[in-house]
Amino acid sequence: MTSVMDQMGEALWIMVLGMVLVYLFLGILILGLKLIANRYAPEATDTANRPEAPSISSKPQGLDPRLVAAITSAVQQYRAQEGRS
C-alpha cells in the first residue's frame, strides 16, 4: 500500500511543479510582450494638427425596396424547396 501512496505523492508533486512552471512561463511571456509593446509602440500624435475627416452625409441611406423584395423572394423560394415554410 505504501507503494501506491508514494506514487500518488510523486504524481501530485509533478502536477504541482508542472502547473507552477506553466504559470511562471506565461507570466514571463506576458511581461516580455508588454515591455516590447511599450518600447516599440508608436508615439501619440497631436490631434490638433490633423486635418478634419470628411463628414458623412447626414441623409440616412436606406435599403433599396427592390433589393429587399428580391432577398425576401429568394428566402421564400429556398424555404419552399427545403419544405421549411
Secondary structure by P-SEA (a helix, b strand, c coil): caaaaaaaaaaaaaaaaaaaaaaaaaaaaaaaaaaaaaaaccccccccccccccccccbbbbccaaaaaaaaaaaaaaaaaaccc
